[in-house]
Amino acid sequence: MRRTTATMKVLTLLAKAGVEDRLWGRRICQLTNLGPGSVYPILERLEREGFVRGYRETEAPSGRPRRRYYELTRDGRLELAEAHATSVRATNGARRSTSFGWAP
């Protein structure tokens, strides 16, 4: 998986969503401050990779089309945890480094 900042924003939002918090594409755009040209391709890619599951509303509400909701899968949660662990290791490694190969 490509771990871009935008992808991590979407994964993190989906991970924080409660059981009752159903998230659809436009709402994800609003909450992440990302445009639809970024969010929808990310969701499609994550769904293909098995990290996100998308499903449609069962009933068509009046006045708008049925929404497609997204939720993080078990594999998506594992991937997010691994990405977070990798980021922490990289940050800790950078903090431990006190020499950049040159002397003042």
N, CA, C and O atoms as CSV, one atom per row, in Angstrom:
chain,resi,resn,atom,element,x,y,z
A,1,MET,N,N,0.842,-1.180,0.000
A,1,MET,CA,C,0.000,0.000,0.000
A,1,MET,C,C,0.886,1.242,0.000
A,1,MET,O,O,1.898,1.304,0.699
A,2,ARG,N,N,0.490,2.216,-0.789
A,2,ARG,CA,C,1.180,3.510,-0.768
A,2,ARG,C,C,0.717,4.276,0.462
A,2,ARG,O,O,-0.474,4.534,0.632
A,3,ARG,N,N,1.654,4.632,1.304
A,3,ARG,CA,C,1.318,5.310,2.560
A,3,ARG,C,C,1.500,6.817,2.427
A,3,ARG,O,O,2.365,7.405,3.075
A,4,THR,N,N,0.693,7.426,1.597
A,4,THR,CA,C,0.749,8.874,1.445
A,4,THR,C,C,0.045,9.532,2.629
A,4,THR,O,O,-0.696,8.883,3.367
A,5,THR,N,N,0.284,10.810,2.793
A,5,THR,CA,C,-0.383,11.554,3.861
A,5,THR,C,C,-1.897,11.482,3.691
A,5,THR,O,O,-2.625,11.306,4.667
A,6,ALA,N,N,-2.367,11.618,2.465
A,6,ALA,CA,C,-3.812,11.571,2.205
A,6,ALA,C,C,-4.378,10.195,2.550
A,6,ALA,O,O,-5.441,10.097,3.164
A,7,THR,N,N,-3.679,9.141,2.162
A,7,THR,CA,C,-4.140,7.781,2.466
A,7,THR,C,C,-4.200,7.565,3.972
A,7,THR,O,O,-5.151,6.971,4.480
A,8,MET,N,N,-3.198,8.039,4.678
A,8,MET,CA,C,-3.171,7.872,6.129
A,8,MET,C,C,-4.291,8.666,6.799
A,8,MET,O,O,-4.842,8.221,7.805
A,9,LYS,N,N,-4.635,9.837,6.254
A,9,LYS,CA,C,-5.761,10.615,6.792
A,9,LYS,C,C,-7.062,9.827,6.666
A,9,LYS,O,O,-7.856,9.770,7.606
A,10,VAL,N,N,-7.272,9.221,5.502
A,10,VAL,CA,C,-8.500,8.456,5.266
A,10,VAL,C,C,-8.543,7.237,6.180
A,10,VAL,O,O,-9.564,6.982,6.819
A,11,LEU,N,N,-7.450,6.481,6.252
A,11,LEU,CA,C,-7.406,5.296,7.114
A,11,LEU,C,C,-7.636,5.659,8.579
A,11,LEU,O,O,-8.380,4.978,9.284
A,12,THR,N,N,-7.000,6.726,9.029
A,12,THR,CA,C,-7.134,7.147,10.425
A,12,THR,C,C,-8.567,7.559,10.734
A,12,THR,O,O,-9.102,7.206,11.785
A,13,LEU,N,N,-9.186,8.299,9.832
A,13,LEU,CA,C,-10.579,8.698,10.028
A,13,LEU,C,C,-11.478,7.468,10.128
A,13,LEU,O,O,-12.323,7.386,11.019
A,14,LEU,N,N,-11.299,6.519,9.222
A,14,LEU,CA,C,-12.120,5.310,9.244
A,14,LEU,C,C,-11.880,4.511,10.522
A,14,LEU,O,O,-12.810,3.908,11.059
A,15,ALA,N,N,-10.645,4.502,11.011
A,15,ALA,CA,C,-10.330,3.770,12.240
A,15,ALA,C,C,-10.989,4.413,13.457
A,15,ALA,O,O,-11.378,3.717,14.395
A,16,LYS,N,N,-11.113,5.733,13.445
A,16,LYS,CA,C,-11.697,6.450,14.582
A,16,LYS,C,C,-13.222,6.411,14.575
A,16,LYS,O,O,-13.855,6.701,15.590
A,17,ALA,N,N,-13.807,6.060,13.452
A,17,ALA,CA,C,-15.265,6.044,13.339
A,17,ALA,C,C,-15.844,4.955,14.240
A,17,ALA,O,O,-15.356,3.826,14.265
A,18,GLY,N,N,-16.876,5.311,14.968
A,18,GLY,CA,C,-17.551,4.341,15.819
A,18,GLY,C,C,-18.473,3.454,15.000
A,18,GLY,O,O,-18.661,3.669,13.802
A,19,VAL,N,N,-19.034,2.474,15.648
A,19,VAL,CA,C,-19.926,1.523,14.979
A,19,VAL,C,C,-21.106,2.239,14.330
A,19,VAL,O,O,-21.548,1.857,13.247
A,20,GLU,N,N,-21.608,3.259,14.982
A,20,GLU,CA,C,-22.763,3.998,14.466
A,20,GLU,C,C,-22.378,5.100,13.479
A,20,GLU,O,O,-23.251,5.676,12.829
A,21,ASP,N,N,-21.095,5.397,13.360
A,21,ASP,CA,C,-20.629,6.467,12.470
A,21,ASP,C,C,-20.414,5.915,11.070
A,21,ASP,O,O,-19.347,5.386,10.760
A,22,ARG,N,N,-21.411,6.036,10.245
A,22,ARG,CA,C,-21.250,5.571,8.871
A,22,ARG,C,C,-20.668,6.712,8.048
A,22,ARG,O,O,-21.189,7.827,8.054
A,23,LEU,N,N,-19.583,6.419,7.341
A,23,LEU,CA,C,-18.891,7.442,6.556
A,23,LEU,C,C,-19.028,7.148,5.074
A,23,LEU,O,O,-18.825,6.016,4.635
A,24,TRP,N,N,-19.371,8.168,4.308
A,24,TRP,CA,C,-19.475,8.063,2.862
A,24,TRP,C,C,-18.464,9.018,2.248
A,24,TRP,O,O,-17.886,9.848,2.951
A,25,GLY,N,N,-18.248,8.909,0.957
A,25,GLY,CA,C,-17.198,9.651,0.280
A,25,GLY,C,C,-17.194,11.145,0.536
A,25,GLY,O,O,-16.166,11.703,0.920
A,26,ARG,N,N,-18.313,11.794,0.334
A,26,ARG,CA,C,-18.369,13.255,0.517
A,26,ARG,C,C,-18.071,13.646,1.961
A,26,ARG,O,O,-17.387,14.637,2.212
A,27,ARG,N,N,-18.582,12.871,2.899
A,27,ARG,CA,C,-18.333,13.154,4.321
A,27,ARG,C,C,-16.850,12.966,4.646
A,27,ARG,O,O,-16.283,13.737,5.420
A,28,ILE,N,N,-16.227,11.955,4.064
A,28,ILE,CA,C,-14.795,11.730,4.260
A,28,ILE,C,C,-14.012,12.920,3.708
A,28,ILE,O,O,-13.039,13.361,4.320
A,29,CYS,N,N,-14.433,13.437,2.558
A,29,CYS,CA,C,-13.789,14.635,1.991
A,29,CYS,C,C,-13.867,15.795,2.978
A,29,CYS,O,O,-12.871,16.476,3.221
A,30,GLN,N,N,-15.045,16.020,3.542
A,30,GLN,CA,C,-15.240,17.130,4.479
A,30,GLN,C,C,-14.376,16.976,5.728
A,30,GLN,O,O,-13.750,17.936,6.176
A,31,LEU,N,N,-14.343,15.780,6.283
A,31,LEU,CA,C,-13.643,15.564,7.553
A,31,LEU,C,C,-12.125,15.516,7.413
A,31,LEU,O,O,-11.403,15.783,8.375
A,32,THR,N,N,-11.639,15.178,6.225
A,32,THR,CA,C,-10.184,15.112,6.016
A,32,THR,C,C,-9.641,16.351,5.315
A,32,THR,O,O,-8.426,16.520,5.204
A,33,ASN,N,N,-10.530,17.215,4.843
A,33,ASN,CA,C,-10.129,18.387,4.049
A,33,ASN,C,C,-9.393,17.980,2.780
A,33,ASN,O,O,-8.477,18.672,2.336
A,34,LEU,N,N,-9.793,16.867,2.207
A,34,LEU,CA,C,-9.238,16.396,0.938
A,34,LEU,C,C,-10.336,16.465,-0.112
A,34,LEU,O,O,-11.514,16.291,0.201
A,35,GLY,N,N,-9.957,16.715,-1.338
A,35,GLY,CA,C,-10.929,16.790,-2.417
A,35,GLY,C,C,-11.355,15.416,-2.906
A,35,GLY,O,O,-10.684,14.417,-2.646
A,36,PRO,N,N,-12.480,15.374,-3.620
A,36,PRO,CA,C,-12.969,14.100,-4.142
A,36,PRO,C,C,-12.005,13.453,-5.133
A,36,PRO,O,O,-11.988,12.230,-5.272
A,37,GLY,N,N,-11.205,14.262,-5.819
A,37,GLY,CA,C,-10.215,13.717,-6.750
A,37,GLY,C,C,-9.115,12.952,-6.044
A,37,GLY,O,O,-8.404,12.165,-6.670
A,38,SER,N,N,-8.968,13.174,-4.752
A,38,SER,CA,C,-8.022,12.406,-3.936
A,38,SER,C,C,-8.727,11.275,-3.197
A,38,SER,O,O,-8.256,10.138,-3.198
A,39,VAL,N,N,-9.852,11.586,-2.569
A,39,VAL,CA,C,-10.517,10.626,-1.685
A,39,VAL,C,C,-11.058,9.411,-2.431
A,39,VAL,O,O,-10.822,8.278,-2.009
A,40,TYR,N,N,-11.780,9.622,-3.530
A,40,TYR,CA,C,-12.401,8.473,-4.195
A,40,TYR,C,C,-11.379,7.490,-4.772
A,40,TYR,O,O,-11.578,6.282,-4.638
A,41,PRO,N,N,-10.302,7.946,-5.403
A,41,PRO,CA,C,-9.282,6.977,-5.840
A,41,PRO,C,C,-8.625,6.241,-4.663
A,41,PRO,O,O,-8.307,5.057,-4.770
A,42,ILE,N,N,-8.426,6.939,-3.552
A,42,ILE,CA,C,-7.863,6.282,-2.362
A,42,ILE,C,C,-8.817,5.200,-1.873
A,42,ILE,O,O,-8.390,4.079,-1.597
A,43,LEU,N,N,-10.099,5.522,-1.762
A,43,LEU,CA,C,-11.079,4.539,-1.299
A,43,LEU,C,C,-11.152,3.338,-2.236
A,43,LEU,O,O,-11.222,2.196,-1.781
A,44,GLU,N,N,-11.137,3.591,-3.540
A,44,GLU,CA,C,-11.175,2.490,-4.510
A,44,GLU,C,C,-9.953,1.593,-4.356
A,44,GLU,O,O,-10.071,0.368,-4.366
A,45,ARG,N,N,-8.781,2.204,-4.215
A,45,ARG,CA,C,-7.544,1.431,-4.074
A,45,ARG,C,C,-7.553,0.631,-2.767
A,45,ARG,O,O,-7.205,-0.550,-2.759
A,46,LEU,N,N,-7.945,1.266,-1.674
A,46,LEU,CA,C,-7.986,0.578,-0.390
A,46,LEU,C,C,-8.993,-0.567,-0.399
A,46,LEU,O,O,-8.772,-1.603,0.229
A,47,GLU,N,N,-10.087,-0.377,-1.107
A,47,GLU,CA,C,-11.091,-1.441,-1.206
A,47,GLU,C,C,-10.548,-2.619,-2.021
A,47,GLU,O,O,-10.737,-3.776,-1.646
A,48,ARG,N,N,-9.878,-2.322,-3.132
A,48,ARG,CA,C,-9.262,-3.389,-3.945
A,48,ARG,C,C,-8.237,-4.182,-3.142
A,48,ARG,O,O,-8.119,-5.398,-3.292
A,49,GLU,N,N,-7.492,-3.473,-2.284
A,49,GLU,CA,C,-6.438,-4.109,-1.496
A,49,GLU,C,C,-6.977,-4.815,-0.251
A,49,GLU,O,O,-6.226,-5.477,0.465
A,50,GLY,N,N,-8.275,-4.673,0.004
A,50,GLY,CA,C,-8.893,-5.361,1.132
A,50,GLY,C,C,-8.784,-4.642,2.465
A,50,GLY,O,O,-9.066,-5.234,3.507
A,51,PHE,N,N,-8.379,-3.372,2.456
A,51,PHE,CA,C,-8.232,-2.613,3.693
A,51,PHE,C,C,-9.515,-1.872,4.073
A,51,PHE,O,O,-9.697,-1.480,5.226
A,52,VAL,N,N,-10.386,-1.690,3.110
A,52,VAL,CA,C,-11.650,-0.981,3.313
A,52,VAL,C,C,-12.757,-1.795,2.656
A,52,VAL,O,O,-12.556,-2.416,1.612
A,53,ARG,N,N,-13.926,-1.781,3.286
A,53,ARG,CA,C,-15.105,-2.420,2.696
A,53,ARG,C,C,-16.125,-1.331,2.422
A,53,ARG,O,O,-16.453,-0.536,3.304
A,54,GLY,N,N,-16.624,-1.299,1.190
A,54,GLY,CA,C,-17.654,-0.344,0.814
A,54,GLY,C,C,-18.976,-1.063,0.608
A,54,GLY,O,O,-19.003,-2.196,0.127
A,55,TYR,N,N,-20.066,-0.413,0.966
A,55,TYR,CA,C,-21.394,-0.993,0.768
A,55,TYR,C,C,-22.410,0.127,0.592
A,55,TYR,O,O,-22.237,1.227,1.118
A,56,ARG,N,N,-23.461,-0.162,-0.148
A,56,ARG,CA,C,-24.502,0.832,-0.440
A,56,ARG,C,C,-25.608,0.800,0.607
A,56,ARG,O,O,-25.864,-0.225,1.238
A,57,GLU,N,N,-26.249,1.937,0.771
A,57,GLU,CA,C,-27.447,2.003,1.612
A,57,GLU,C,C,-28.458,1.009,1.066
A,57,GLU,O,O,-28.557,0.813,-0.145
A,58,THR,N,N,-29.202,0.389,1.958
A,58,THR,CA,C,-30.178,-0.596,1.498
A,58,THR,C,C,-31.424,0.062,0.914
A,58,THR,O,O,-32.026,-0.474,-0.016
A,59,GLU,N,N,-31.809,1.200,1.441
A,59,GLU,CA,C,-32.994,1.890,0.936
A,59,GLU,C,C,-32.591,3.208,0.290
A,59,GLU,O,O,-31.702,3.907,0.776
A,60,ALA,N,N,-33.249,3.533,-0.796
A,60,ALA,CA,C,-32.984,4.805,-1.478
A,60,ALA,C,C,-33.774,5.907,-0.777
A,60,ALA,O,O,-35.004,5.908,-0.829
A,61,PRO,N,N,-33.091,6.842,-0.125
A,61,PRO,CA,C,-33.796,7.944,0.529
A,61,PRO,C,C,-34.365,8.908,-0.507
A,61,PRO,O,O,-33.851,9.011,-1.620
A,62,SER,N,N,-35.421,9.604,-0.133
A,62,SER,CA,C,-36.002,10.545,-1.087
A,62,SER,C,C,-35.108,11.770,-1.217
A,62,SER,O,O,-34.591,12.283,-0.225
A,63,GLY,N,N,-34.936,12.221,-2.424
A,63,GLY,CA,C,-34.209,13.455,-2.662
A,63,GLY,C,C,-32.718,13.319,-2.889
A,63,GLY,O,O,-32.053,14.311,-3.187
A,64,ARG,N,N,-32.169,12.111,-2.757
A,64,ARG,CA,C,-30.737,11.932,-3.024
A,64,ARG,C,C,-30.470,10.471,-3.391
A,64,ARG,O,O,-31.241,9.579,-3.037
A,65,PRO,N,N,-29.382,10.244,-4.096
A,65,PRO,CA,C,-29.038,8.858,-4.422
A,65,PRO,C,C,-28.569,8.096,-3.175
A,65,PRO,O,O,-28.190,8.696,-2.169
A,66,ARG,N,N,-28.603,6.777,-3.266
A,66,ARG,CA,C,-28.106,5.957,-2.152
A,66,ARG,C,C,-26.618,6.217,-1.944
A,66,ARG,O,O,-25.860,6.333,-2.907
A,67,ARG,N,N,-26.216,6.305,-0.709
A,67,ARG,CA,C,-24.803,6.531,-0.382
A,67,ARG,C,C,-24.040,5.209,-0.372
A,67,ARG,O,O,-24.599,4.138,-0.134
A,68,ARG,N,N,-22.759,5.326,-0.636
A,68,ARG,CA,C,-21.857,4.181,-0.487
A,68,ARG,C,C,-21.040,4.451,0.772
A,68,ARG,O,O,-20.275,5.414,0.835
A,69,TYR,N,N,-21.208,3.602,1.757
A,69,TYR,CA,C,-20.511,3.750,3.031
A,69,TYR,C,C,-19.222,2.947,3.020
A,69,TYR,O,O,-19.095,1.956,2.300
A,70,TYR,N,N,-18.272,3.390,3.827
A,70,TYR,CA,C,-16.965,2.735,3.900
A,70,TYR,C,C,-16.613,2.454,5.349
A,70,TYR,O,O,-16.886,3.256,6.243
A,71,GLU,N,N,-15.995,1.289,5.563
A,71,GLU,CA,C,-15.501,0.936,6.887
A,71,GLU,C,C,-14.170,0.218,6.746
A,71,GLU,O,O,-13.892,-0.420,5.730
A,72,LEU,N,N,-13.361,0.334,7.775
A,72,LEU,CA,C,-12.054,-0.298,7.799
A,72,LEU,C,C,-12.231,-1.785,8.085
A,72,LEU,O,O,-13.017,-2.165,8.953
A,73,THR,N,N,-11.507,-2.615,7.361
A,73,THR,CA,C,-11.535,-4.054,7.609
A,73,THR,C,C,-10.486,-4.401,8.665
A,73,THR,O,O,-9.726,-3.538,9.104
A,74,ARG,N,N,-10.455,-5.648,9.060
A,74,ARG,CA,C,-9.425,-6.117,9.999
A,74,ARG,C,C,-8.042,-5.889,9.393
A,74,ARG,O,O,-7.133,-5.405,10.069
A,75,ASP,N,N,-7.887,-6.239,8.111
A,75,ASP,CA,C,-6.601,-6.022,7.440
A,75,ASP,C,C,-6.245,-4.539,7.391
A,75,ASP,O,O,-5.074,-4.175,7.500
A,76,GLY,N,N,-7.244,-3.691,7.230
A,76,GLY,CA,C,-7.007,-2.253,7.224
A,76,GLY,C,C,-6.508,-1.757,8.571
A,76,GLY,O,O,-5.625,-0.902,8.637
A,77,ARG,N,N,-7.074,-2.294,9.642
A,77,ARG,CA,C,-6.616,-1.918,10.989
A,77,ARG,C,C,-5.180,-2.375,11.218
A,77,ARG,O,O,-4.378,-1.650,11.807
A,78,LEU,N,N,-4.856,-3.583,10.751
A,78,LEU,CA,C,-3.486,-4.091,10.884
A,78,LEU,C,C,-2.510,-3.239,10.078
A,78,LEU,O,O,-1.417,-2.928,10.549
A,79,GLU,N,N,-2.903,-2.867,8.872
A,79,GLU,CA,C,-2.049,-2.035,8.019
A,79,GLU,C,C,-1.816,-0.666,8.661
A,79,GLU,O,O,-0.696,-0.155,8.646
A,80,LEU,N,N,-2.857,-0.081,9.216
A,80,LEU,CA,C,-2.722,1.215,9.876
A,80,LEU,C,C,-1.799,1.107,11.091
A,80,LEU,O,O,-0.972,1.990,11.318
A,81,ALA,N,N,-1.934,0.043,11.863
A,81,ALA,CA,C,-1.060,-0.159,13.026
A,81,ALA,C,C,0.390,-0.313,12.588
A,81,ALA,O,O,1.291,0.230,13.227
A,82,GLU,N,N,0.623,-1.051,11.500
A,82,GLU,CA,C,1.983,-1.231,10.986
A,82,GLU,C,C,2.547,0.100,10.484
A,82,GLU,O,O,3.713,0.411,10.728
A,83,ALA,N,N,1.734,0.874,9.794
A,83,ALA,CA,C,2.187,2.176,9.301
A,83,ALA,C,C,2.550,3.088,10.471
A,83,ALA,O,O,3.545,3.811,10.421
A,84,HIS,N,N,1.739,3.046,11.516
A,84,HIS,CA,C,2.020,3.869,12.696
A,84,HIS,C,C,3.321,3.415,13.363
A,84,HIS,O,O,4.147,4.247,13.738
A,85,ALA,N,N,3.504,2.110,13.511
A,85,ALA,CA,C,4.721,1.579,14.137
A,85,ALA,C,C,5.956,1.954,13.325
A,85,ALA,O,O,6.990,2.304,13.894
A,86,THR,N,N,5.854,1.883,12.004
A,86,THR,CA,C,6.968,2.259,11.134
A,86,THR,C,C,7.305,3.734,11.311
A,86,THR,O,O,8.478,4.104,11.367
A,87,SER,N,N,6.288,4.566,11.400
A,87,SER,CA,C,6.492,6.002,11.587
A,87,SER,C,C,7.168,6.292,12.928
A,87,SER,O,O,8.065,7.132,13.007
A,88,VAL,N,N,6.739,5.602,13.969
A,88,VAL,CA,C,7.332,5.797,15.298
A,88,VAL,C,C,8.791,5.368,15.287
A,88,VAL,O,O,9.647,6.062,15.834
A,89,ARG,N,N,9.082,4.219,14.661
A,89,ARG,CA,C,10.473,3.751,14.588
A,89,ARG,C,C,11.337,4.749,13.834
A,89,ARG,O,O,12.461,5.034,14.247
A,90,ALA,N,N,10.823,5.281,12.738
A,90,ALA,CA,C,11.587,6.248,11.943
A,90,ALA,C,C,11.835,7.527,12.738
A,90,ALA,O,O,12.932,8.084,12.704
A,91,THR,N,N,10.819,7.983,13.446
A,91,THR,CA,C,10.955,9.194,14.258
A,91,THR,C,C,11.952,8.975,15.388
A,91,THR,O,O,12.796,9.833,15.645
A,92,ASN,N,N,11.863,7.845,16.059
A,92,ASN,CA,C,12.796,7.551,17.151
A,92,ASN,C,C,14.217,7.413,16.636
A,92,ASN,O,O,15.157,7.846,17.302
A,93,GLY,N,N,14.388,6.825,15.474
A,93,GLY,CA,C,15.717,6.694,14.881
A,93,GLY,C,C,16.309,8.048,14.550
A,93,GLY,O,O,17.506,8.267,14.739
A,94,ALA,N,N,15.493,8.951,14.064
A,94,ALA,CA,C,15.967,10.299,13.728
A,94,ALA,C,C,16.359,11.063,14.987
A,94,ALA,O,O,17.315,11.838,14.972
A,95,ARG,N,N,15.633,10.848,16.064
A,95,ARG,CA,C,15.950,11.540,17.321
A,95,ARG,C,C,17.260,11.034,17.920
A,95,ARG,O,O,18.018,11.803,18.511
A,96,ARG,N,N,17.521,9.728,17.764
A,96,ARG,CA,C,18.748,9.159,18.323
A,96,ARG,C,C,19.984,9.617,17.577
A,96,ARG,O,O,21.077,9.663,18.141
A,97,SER,N,N,19.813,9.952,16.320
A,97,SER,CA,C,20.951,10.364,15.507
A,97,SER,C,C,21.382,11.772,15.911
A,97,SER,O,O,20.625,12.731,15.762
A,98,THR,N,N,22.602,11.882,16.422
A,98,THR,CA,C,23.094,13.197,16.844
A,98,THR,C,C,24.186,13.709,15.926
A,98,THR,O,O,24.599,14.864,16.032
A,99,SER,N,N,24.652,12.866,15.031
A,99,SER,CA,C,25.719,13.269,14.122
A,99,SER,C,C,25.249,13.082,12.690
A,99,SER,O,O,24.655,12.058,12.353
A,100,PHE,N,N,25.511,14.049,11.869
A,100,PHE,CA,C,25.120,13.973,10.470
A,100,PHE,C,C,26.324,13.765,9.567
A,100,PHE,O,O,26.248,14.012,8.364
A,101,GLY,N,N,27.432,13.312,10.136
A,101,GLY,CA,C,28.602,13.008,9.330
A,101,GLY,C,C,29.508,14.196,9.080
A,101,GLY,O,O,30.401,14.120,8.236
A,102,TRP,N,N,29.305,15.270,9.779
A,102,TRP,CA,C,30.174,16.427,9.616
A,102,TRP,C,C,30.458,17.032,10.983
A,102,TRP,O,O,29.676,16.870,11.920
A,103,ALA,N,N,31.546,17.705,11.084
A,103,ALA,CA,C,31.924,18.329,12.356
A,103,ALA,C,C,31.851,19.842,12.212
A,103,ALA,O,O,32.236,20.389,11.179
A,104,PRO,N,N,31.363,20.514,13.239
A,104,PRO,CA,C,31.266,21.973,13.171
A,104,PRO,C,C,32.626,22.637,13.192
A,104,PRO,O,O,32.715,23.863,13.142
